[in-house]
């Protein structure tokens, strides 16, 4: 196969404001010298992170025609081709990220990302091409209607599939989507998203057990990550870093996990790789600037997890 991973998902132009001590009170104005304009969205971050780790990556998403060159040029810096991006006449999605030392909040305009599901369900050639990879990562809220057909096409070539829908409240609170998650190999929400799915991370893992989800993960931020895999629970903690901005950390985790999975490593090692990549990605503002290279990730793994 030409690619190790196909990443399919929403693409955004990010405006990241960081360096705030806390969240401002309503009606107030606060200032910062820490502002970054960057590409964003789970698909972008995971694809770029995987490429830096040495994987051959194809990226599929929808962008506005006017922004294509800017996006393509930035992706090229990470060794990711823009050749499979779908161009629309509307506006590329935009996210404003506000980061404090403890957390971040997003304000998002989806733009032409709304067109992605249409292409996946209405253009079988897109999913057939996407399936030509060892693994397919979905960074979008794939709906049950049409989603089953998409998954069947993606898995027809024996690719494993993971999903990280991000903070899509309607999707997370729709119980019909458990049928979809049951068909996916690796389901990868963060702590807040798992809480929307089931009330809390522990209840989410129990529901995954009951619904037959093969490998259920929860990303717990500074507490690391937990995974229920084939009935056994695994946990890993992240290394300490000089944290600047957590934007995209969960998507960097996804990349580290997937890379380790494709290397044939154990569930515990996959969690550790995810935690390292997620932690290292927080060393600079924006989702892309601090993504680790393979050498950086391996050095951190050796230092933090060596026994």
BELNOR-V420602 format. One line per field, one symbol per residue. phi: phi as a letter, one per 40 degrees, with the letter a starting at -180 (. if undefined). psi: psi as a letter, one per 30 degrees, with the letter a starting at -180 (. if undefined). Layout:
BEGIN
phi=???
psi=???
END
This chain:
BEGIN
phi=.cbcbbbbicbbccbbbbgccacccdgcbbbacbbbbacagdccccccccccchccbbbbabbcdcbdcdcccccdcbgbcccbcbcbccccdbbbbbbbcbaabbbbbcfcdcccdccccbbdccccccccacabbbbacccdcgcccccdcccccgccbbabcgcbddcccccccccccccbcbbbcccccccccahadccccccccccgccbbbbcbgccgababbfgbcbbabcccbccbacdgccccddccccccdccgccdccccccccccccccccacgcbcbdcccccccccccccbcb
psi=kfkekkkkakkljkjjkagkelkllkflklllfjkkklkakeeeeeeeeeeffgljkkkklklkeffeeeeeeeeefggkkgfgkkklfakklkkkkjklffalkkkkjebffffeeeeeffiffeeeeefilfkkkjhliklejfeeeeeeeeffggklklkjfaijeeefgjfffeeeeffkejkilaeeeeeeefeleeeeeeeeeefgkejklkkgbffblkkjjhfkkkkklllkljkekgkgeeeeeeeeeeeeeffglleeeeeeeeeeeeeffgflklfffgkkleeeeeeeeeeefk.
END
